[in-house]
Amino acid sequence: MDGKNRADIYPGLEVDIILKKDQRSGKLTRGIIANLLTSSPFHSRGIKVRLEDGQIGRVAEIVED
């Protein structure tokens, strides 16, 4: 599942994000969401989140267990 709809994303969820510095390469960073930074219900490039380790990026994919 992609991370473009805010309704699908919540704190504590494990996700892969793309950091600003990795936008060109598309390198993914995995982590647990601490809080959501995008307030709109949809974003074409992914909802922006802060991970528990402090990194900020846009959700590329939700990790399914």
Stockholm file with secondary structure:
# STOCKHOLM 1.0

chainA/1-65         MDGKNRADIYPGLEVDIILKKDQRSGKLTRGIIANLLTSSPFHSRGIKVRLEDGQIGRVAEIVED
#=GR chainA/1-65 SS CCSCBGGGCCTTCEEEEEEGGGTTTTCCEEEEEEEECCCSSBCTTCCEEEETTSCEEEEEEECCC
#=GC SS_cons        CCSCBGGGCCTTCEEEEEEGGGTTTTCCEEEEEEEECCCSSBCTTCCEEEETTSCEEEEEEECCC
//
